[in-house]
Amino acid sequence: MAGIAALAAAYIFSQFYRSFLAVLTPVLIEELGAGKADLSVASGIWFLTFALMQFVVGISLDRFGPRRTAAFLFAAGTGGGALLFAIATTPLEIIIAMAMIGIGCSPVLMAAFFIFAHHFPAARFAIASSWFVALGTAGNVIGAKPLAIAVESFGWRETMLGLGLVSLLTALAIYRFVKDPEIERTDAPDSGLSGYWALLKMPALWLIIPLIAVNYAPAAGVRGLWAGPYLADVFGASTQLIGTVTLFMAISMIIGSVIYGPLDTLFKTRKWVAFVGNCGGAIALFALALYPIQPIWQVTVLLFAVGLCGASYGVLMAHARAYFPKHLTGRGVTLMNFFTIGGVGFFQFITGQMAEASYNPAMPEETYSLLFGTYAVLLTVTVIIYLFSTDRKPD
């Protein structure tokens, strides 16, 4: 239990570090001269390095176990990256720091999922994973209003320094308390990188992967980056107001993770729970795209809906996991996580370039209408593809 608590603490940091730039946007622009493209790259590089590391993490989990894998990477990447962020003087240093933090956070959730997969029956995997994600999503909350208060009280450099030191202590706790499950050793031909190829040859997964790659991208992209510039540019929002609105969105992602978890067992379906939820997210995004200027409370409600509906990760992971051979569990969950996080990072780069090319200070709402519309169309297309997938009901 202490080991799961240590991993949960690390996952709180993981959620925090993927979303805190939205609050720091004004100060980084003012003090370091960072532009929207710089911040988009910094946010995107976190997700891309995180995603690419999933291949290393998957093999490491199957071969070395979660304790050493998570503790080493979290200390070197997250702790070191946060300390570099605290002393950064240029946008490039911010980007490098975010890349390091992405590498450090990459094994945490998968280490927990690996333990769940070896200790819980398949029917309970969605509940365990969704509730663990819900607990970790508290990092989204910390990265909203509380971060804004800390930055205004102590300064952003001092705040990041403190976070870096606590991250190092968390890595030590993982090494001390996490217990590795019994790992099934195998000499099968798919025991190395070829295991990923074996998974990718499963046709059933390719009707799930598109939605896995897109379902989290709108919530993570808007909460982690675009909510800040959108509220500042269109509504002239202060850091405190941005913190308040993003706090509600962060809370919605926690609630969504908690709600999604037991629904597959309650309704005896994973497919239709994820399908209906993501349709709701697409509707909210279309509403923001069509009406980017509306009362701030309505914007907050729609952002809340995007976060709530975009929390289907645990159910989709459980749907995919039903197809994994046991000896490929580590690689299976990390492959799906690669598509999830890689999708967020990819679309951060794309939306960053779109925002840079289309931004008009006289009519900033047009840029954000384009961004929300892009997310809405992508989500709609992948939901349609997912409609043809085969349901794998909980036992």
N, C-alpha and C positions, 0 to 999 in steps of 0.2 A: 504493500500500500504506500509506503514511503517513497518507493521508486516511482510509482505512478504520479504521486504528488510532485516529485521533482521534475518529471517530464511535463506535467501540467503547468508548472511554473515557467519552464522553458518555452512551452507553447504559448503562454500568455505573452512572453517577450516576442515570439515569432509573429503573433498577430499585431502586436504593438508596432514592431519595426516595419511591417508592410503597409502601415496606414498613417504613421505619424507625420509624414511630409505635408499632408494637407494643412495641418495646423502651423507648421514651420514655414510655409510658403512665403508669407509677407517678410519675415525677418531674413530669410535666406536671399530673397530678391534684393532687399535693402542693403545688407551687410556684405554679401559675397558677389552681388551683381548677377545672380543666377536668373536665367530666363525660363519661360515655360518649357522650351525644348530641353534645357538642362535638367529641369526637375522631372520631366517626363522620362528622360533617359535614366536618371537616378532611380526613379521608381521602377521603371521597366527592367533595369539591370538586376535589381533585387530578385525579381520574379524569374528572369532568365537564368541567372546563376543557380538559383534555387532549383529550377526545373532540370537543368543539365546535370546537377549533382545527384539527381534521383537514380541515375544508372549506377553511380558509384555507391550510393547509399543502399540500393537494393541488394547488390552483391555483398556488401559489407554486413548487412543485417543477416543474410543467410549464412555467411561464413564466420563472422566474428561476434554476432549478437548485438543487441541494442545498446548495452551499457558503454562499451568502448567507442562504438561508432558515434553515438550522440554526444558523449562527454567531450571527446577530443575535438570534434568539429565545432561544437557550440563554444568551447573555450577559445579556440584559435580564431574562428570566423566572427562570431557574434561579439564576444568580448573585445577582440582586437579591432574589429570594424567600428564599434561604438566609440572606442577611445580615439581612433583616427578621425571620426566624424566630429568629435569634440574639439579637435585642434585644427580642423580644416580651414583653409584660407581662400580656396578657389572652388568653383563648381566641379572641376575635375576630381579634386580630393573627396568631395561629397559622393561623386559617382563611384570612385574606388571603394570608399567606405561602405556604400550600400551593396556593392558586389560582395565584399567580404562578409557582411551581415547576412546576405542571402545564402551564401555557402554555409555559414554557421547554423542558420535556422533549418536547413534542408533536411536533417535526419529526425527532427524532434517528433513530429506527428507520426511519421512512418514507424519510428521506434515503438510508440504507443500502440499503433495499429498492429504491428508485428506481435506484440505481447498479447493483445486482445484475440488475434487470430489463432494463437496457440493455446489460449486458456478459456475462450468462450465458444459455445456452439454457434454455428453459422446464423441461426435465426436471431441471435442476440447481438450480432456484430453491428448492425445498423444502429441499434440503441446505444451500445457502448461507444461507438465512434462518434455518433452525433452529439452525445452528451459531453464527451471529451472535447469536441470542437466547441460546443457551447461554453464550457468552462474556460477554454483558452481564449475565446472571443472577448473575454473581459479585457484583453489587451487592446482591443478596439476602443473600449470605453476609456481606458487609461490614456490612450493616444488622442483623445478628444478634449473635453473640458478640463480634466485634471492636468493634462500636459500644458494647455494654454495658461492655466494658473501658475504652474511650476516655472514656465518660461518667463512670465511676467514678474514672478517673485524672485527667482534666482539667476535668470539668464539662460539662454539655450545651451551655451557651452558647458556651464556647470551642471545643468540637468543631464546632458548626454554623458558627461564624465561619471556621474553617479550611476547612471544606467549601465554603463560599461563595466563598472566594478561589481555591481549586483549580478550582471550576466556571468562574470567569471565565477562568482560564488555559486551560482545556479549550476554551472558545469561541474563544479566539485561535488555538489549534492547528487547529481546524476551518477557520477562515477562511484560515489559511496553507497547509494541506496538502491539503484536499479539492479534487479536480479534477471539474468538472462534465462529465457526458457530453454528447455532441451531442444537443440537444433538438429534436425534430421540431416545427417551427412549423406551425400549422394555422389556417385561417380557417373551419373547419367550424362549423356551427351549434351543436355541442355542445362548443365550445372553452372556454366559461366555466362558470358554475354549472350550466348546462343539461346539462353532461357527467355530473353526478351523477344527474340525472333519467334520462338515457339508460341509465345502468347499472342504476338501480332498476327500469326497465321490463323487465329480463331475468328471466323467470320462474324460470330455473334457479338464480339467486342466492338467491331467497327460500326455497329449501329448505336452503340452507347458512347463511344469515344468522342464524337463531335459535340454532344451536349456536355460531357464531362469537361471538354476543352473550353466551353463558352459559358456554362451556367454561372460560374463564380466571377467571370471577368467583369461584368457590369458593376456588381456590388463592390468588388475589390478595387476596381479602377476608379469609380466615383468616390467611394469612401476614402480610399488611400491617396487620391491626388486631386481629381477634378472638382470635388465638392468645394474645396477651398477657393480656387480661382473663379469658379462659377458664382459663388456667393459674393466674392469680393468685387468681381468685374460687373456683374449684372445688378447686384443689390447694394454695393458699397459696404458690405458687411465687415465688421471688425473681427479681430482674432477671437474675441470672446463669443461673438455671435456664431462664427464658424465653428468654434468648439462646441457650442450648444447644439447646433443642428447636426453636426457629425456625431455627437453623443447619442442623439435619438436614433440615428442610422446604425450606430454600433450596437445599441440595445436591441434594435430590430433583428440584427444578425444573430445575437444570442438567443432571442426568443424563437427565431426560425429554426435554429439548430435543435433546440429542445423539442419543438413541436414536430419537426420532421421525423425525429428518431423513432418514436413508437408507432407512427402512422402506418408503416408498412406491415407491422404485425396486426394492428387494429383492423385494417382494411384488407389484409391478406394479399397485398400487391405492392411491389416496389415501383413498377413502371408507371402506373397511373398516379401515384403520389407525386413522383418527380415531374410527370407530364403536366398535371394541373398546376402545380406550384410554379413551374417555369413559365407557363402561359400567363399567370398573374404578373410575374416580373416583366414580361414583354409588354403587357398592357400599360403598366406604370411608366415604363421607359418611353413608349409612344406618347403618353400624355405629357411627359416632360419635353419631348422633342417638338410636339405641336404647339405647346404653350410654355415656352421657357420663361416668360415673364408672367407671374401670377403672385398672389399674396404669399408671403414667406411661410405662413402656416400650411398652405396647400403644398408648397414645394417640400416642406419637411415631411408631410404625410406621404407624398409620392416617393421621396427618398427612403422613408421608413419601409414602404412597400417593396422597393427594389432590394433592400437589405433582407427583409423577411423572406421574400420568395427566392432569393438567391442563395439560401442556406441549404440547398438540397444535396450538398456534397456527400454527406454520410450515406444517404439512401442510394445515390448513384454508385458510390464506392461499393456498397453491399451488393448492388445489382451486378456489378462487374466481378466482384470477388467470388460470386457463386460459380464462375467458370474456371477459377484458378486451380491447377494441381497443387497439392499441399506443399511439395518441395519447391514450388515457385511462388509461395505466398509473399515473401519479401520483395521479389522482383515484380510481382503482379501489382501490389499496392503502390509501389514506387513508380511503376510505369503509368498507372492511372493518375498518380499525383503529378508526374511529369507533364501530362497533357493539361491537367487543371491549372497548375502554376505557370507552365509555359504559355498557355493561352492568355493568361492575365498579362504576362510580360510582353508577349507579342503585340497584343492590342494596346498596351501602354505606349509602345513605340509608334504604332500606327496612328493612334489618336493624338499623340504628341505632334507628329508631323502634320496631321490635319489641322490641329489648332494653330500651329505656327503659320501655316500657309493661308488659313482663312480668317485669321483674327482681324477684326476691324474695331478699333477703340470707340468709334462712334456708334456701332451696333454690335456689342459683344455677344448679345444673346443669340445671334445667328450661328456663331461658332459652337456654342453649347447645344443648340438645337441639332446641329449636324452630328455632334458627338453622341448625344442621347439616341438620335435616330439610327446611327450606325450600330450601337449596341442592341437596339430593339430589333433591327432586321436580322442581325446575326443570331440572336437568341431564337427568333421565330423560325429561321431556316433549320437550325439544329434540333429544335423541338419537333419539327415535321419529320426529320430523319429518324429521330428517336421513336416516333410513333410506330415505326416498322420493326422495332426490336422485340425480342421474345421475353416475356415476363418471367422472372425467376422468383416465385413466391416464397416467403419465409416458411421454414419447416413447421 
